[in-house]
Amino acid sequence: MADDDEALARLRRTVAELLGPGGCPWDRAQTVETLAPYVVEEAWELLDAVRRGDGGAIVEEFGDTLMVLFLLGLAGREAQRLSLAQAADGVREKLVRRHPHVFGGAHCATSEDVKENWDRIKRAEGKTALADGLPAVPAGLPALVLALKLGRAASKLGFDWRDRGGPLAKVTEEWQELRDAVAAGDAGATAHEVGDLLFAIVNVCRWTDVDPEEALRAACARFRRRFGKVAAGCALGPGADLGALQRAWDKAKKEE
């Protein structure tokens, strides 16, 4: 713990120097608004390193994430909008409050008991539901994750299909509505129906215990892998032989 504390203190001092007089012009120009998106970017890079099982990259990306958080906290402090100490104390108090089975006299025998107790405490804090009755899910989440969370929340409130046939039929319905919008040349309706179709597909994922984010990420990886084989054997660019490209794609797909 002492080594961790000392290392974090060194990082904090380094970041403070970057933001201080005579520090880095780029860092000194940053604000809470400009730095916040980097938190998401670095978190995704950390997640990617974890997925790949790359130990060195995990350490590096974890460090980058810490660095951005320190930048955000110290820049926010200078603008009197954020305090590292206030944020740390606030989340510590929340952890204690929401873990009475550890820091109090409550008893939770299973992980499910813990989750139910956590949700109950959040409801008591008034942080669970918005005016629409759904939980206060952060709107800035990746859209697939947001759709999955909203679908689960609605299901817990009784708004769901009886079986898997329901979401599958909904996909068919939304697909047809998208085809109609495209055929009509209505750009606004097309965008609307694309969103509805994606939401319906996420509900199928929920019913079949498929993580939509992971499923789409795996599809992207397959696309890159197959496209690499196509690119290795075909000429690409304007005027490319589409028939040859399709045959190469089909061959790459069969080889998997």
C-alpha positions, 0 to 999 in steps of 0.5 A: 500500500505504501508503494502505491501511495507514494507512486500515486503521490509522484504522479499527482505532483508530476501532473500538477507541475504540468498544469502549474506556472511554467508547465505544458501549454497544452495541459494548461489550456485544458478544461473539465469539458476538454479532458472528460472525453479522454477518460472514455477513450483511455478506459476503452483502450484499457478494456481492449488491453484486458480483452487481449490479455496483454499484461504490459498494455494493461499496465500502460493503459491503466496508467494513462487512465490514472493520468487523465483522471488526475489531469481532470481532477487538478484542472477542475480544482483550479477552476473551483469545479472539482476536488480530488479530495471531495471526489475521493471522500464522496465515493468512499462514503458511498461505498460504506453506505452501500455495503452495510454487510461489510461496514455495518450490521447487515448480512448478505450471504450471496452476490444476489443479496448484495445486488438487491441490497445495493438497489434498495439503498439506491432507491432510498437515496432517490437515485434510481428512477427518473420521471419516466420510471426507468433508472437513471442510466447515464445517457453517455454510455455506448448506445448498445450498452445503454439499450441493453440496460434500458431493456433490462430495466423495463423488463424488471418493471414487467414491460417485456415479451413472454418468450423469445418469439416476441423480440424476434418478431419485433426485429422482422417488423422493424426490418420491414419498416426500415425497408419501406423508409429506404424505398420511400427515400425518406432520410429522417424515417430511415435514421429513425427505423435504423435506431428502432431495428438496432434497439430490437436486435439488442432485445434479442441479445438480452433474451439470448444472453448475448452481449451486443457490444462483444458480438459486434466487436467480434463481427468487426474482428471477423471483417478485418480478418477476412478483408485482410485476406481479400486485400492480399489477393485482389486489387483494391480501389476505384474500378476494382473487380467487385465479382473478384472481391466477392469471390475472395470474400466468400473464400476467406469466409469458408476458410474460417 
